[in-house]
């Protein structure tokens, strides 16, 4: 950083995290996609889909309801 000109050393008011997507939004989007994919890959069979997603059957059921995903 010392070799950079002063105008490039700091960006006032911005941090590195300002350029990252919201972790919460990303997590939920990916989790919902995982649940949909698991159901599709396992023909809607909840127990097999839960295992595919690496979740217990109860957790899979709860998250499926949370995201309003039908089997």
C-alpha positions as a Markdown table, in Angstrom:
| # | Residue | x | y | z |
|---|---|---|---|---|
| 1 | Unk | 0.0 | 0.0 | 0.0 |
| 2 | Unk | 2.9 | 2.4 | 0.7 |
| 3 | Unk | 3.9 | 2.3 | -3.0 |
| 4 | Unk | 0.5 | 3.6 | -4.1 |
| 5 | Unk | -0.2 | 7.3 | -4.7 |
| 6 | Unk | -2.1 | 8.9 | -1.8 |
| 7 | Unk | -5.4 | 9.0 | -3.8 |
| 8 | Unk | -5.4 | 5.2 | -4.1 |
| 9 | Unk | -4.4 | 4.4 | -0.6 |
| 10 | Unk | -7.7 | 5.2 | 1.0 |
| 11 | Unk | -11.3 | 5.6 | -0.3 |
| 12 | Unk | -13.0 | 7.8 | 2.2 |
| 13 | Unk | -16.3 | 6.3 | 3.6 |
| 14 | Unk | -15.9 | 2.9 | 1.9 |
| 15 | Unk | -14.7 | -0.4 | 3.2 |
| 16 | Unk | -14.0 | -3.7 | 1.5 |
| 17 | Unk | -17.3 | -5.1 | 2.7 |
| 18 | Unk | -19.2 | -2.3 | 0.9 |
| 19 | Unk | -18.5 | -4.2 | -2.4 |
| 20 | Unk | -19.7 | -7.6 | -1.2 |
| 21 | Unk | -23.3 | -8.8 | -1.5 |
| 22 | Unk | -25.3 | -9.2 | 1.6 |
| 23 | Unk | -24.3 | -12.5 | 3.3 |
| 24 | Unk | -27.8 | -13.0 | 4.5 |
| 25 | Unk | -29.4 | -12.5 | 1.1 |
| 26 | Unk | -26.8 | -14.8 | -0.6 |
| 27 | Unk | -27.2 | -17.5 | 2.0 |
| 28 | Unk | -31.0 | -17.6 | 1.6 |
| 29 | Unk | -30.9 | -17.5 | -2.1 |
| 30 | Unk | -28.4 | -20.4 | -2.2 |
| 31 | Unk | -30.3 | -22.4 | 0.4 |
| 32 | Unk | -33.5 | -22.1 | -1.5 |
| 33 | Unk | -31.8 | -23.2 | -4.7 |
| 34 | Unk | -30.2 | -26.1 | -2.9 |
| 35 | Unk | -33.6 | -27.3 | -1.6 |
| 36 | Unk | -35.2 | -27.0 | -5.1 |
| 37 | Unk | -32.4 | -28.9 | -6.7 |
| 38 | Unk | -32.5 | -31.6 | -4.0 |
| 39 | Unk | -36.2 | -32.1 | -4.6 |
| 40 | Unk | -35.8 | -32.2 | -8.3 |
| 41 | Unk | -32.8 | -34.6 | -8.2 |
| 42 | Unk | -34.8 | -37.0 | -5.9 |
| 43 | Unk | -38.2 | -36.9 | -7.6 |
| 44 | Unk | -39.8 | -35.0 | -4.7 |
| 45 | Unk | -38.9 | -37.6 | -2.1 |
| 46 | Unk | -38.3 | -35.6 | 1.1 |
| 47 | Unk | -36.0 | -38.0 | 2.9 |
| 48 | Unk | -33.7 | -38.5 | -0.1 |
| 49 | Unk | -33.7 | -34.8 | -0.9 |
| 50 | Unk | -32.8 | -34.0 | 2.7 |
| 51 | Unk | -29.9 | -36.4 | 2.6 |
| 52 | Unk | -28.8 | -35.0 | -0.8 |
| 53 | Unk | -28.8 | -31.5 | 0.8 |
| 54 | Unk | -26.9 | -32.6 | 3.8 |
| 55 | Unk | -29.7 | -31.8 | 6.3 |
| 56 | Unk | -31.8 | -33.8 | 8.7 |
| 57 | Unk | -35.3 | -34.5 | 7.4 |
| 58 | Unk | -36.8 | -32.1 | 10.0 |
| 59 | Unk | -34.4 | -29.3 | 9.0 |
| 60 | Unk | -35.1 | -29.9 | 5.4 |
| 61 | Unk | -38.9 | -29.8 | 6.0 |
| 62 | Unk | -38.6 | -26.6 | 8.1 |
| 63 | Unk | -36.5 | -24.8 | 5.5 |
| 64 | Unk | -38.8 | -26.0 | 2.6 |
| 65 | Unk | -41.7 | -24.4 | 4.4 |
| 66 | Unk | -39.7 | -21.3 | 5.3 |
| 67 | Unk | -39.0 | -20.7 | 1.6 |
| 68 | Unk | -42.5 | -21.8 | 0.5 |
| 69 | Unk | -41.2 | -24.5 | -1.7 |
| 70 | Unk | -43.7 | -27.3 | -2.6 |
| 71 | Unk | -42.4 | -30.8 | -3.2 |
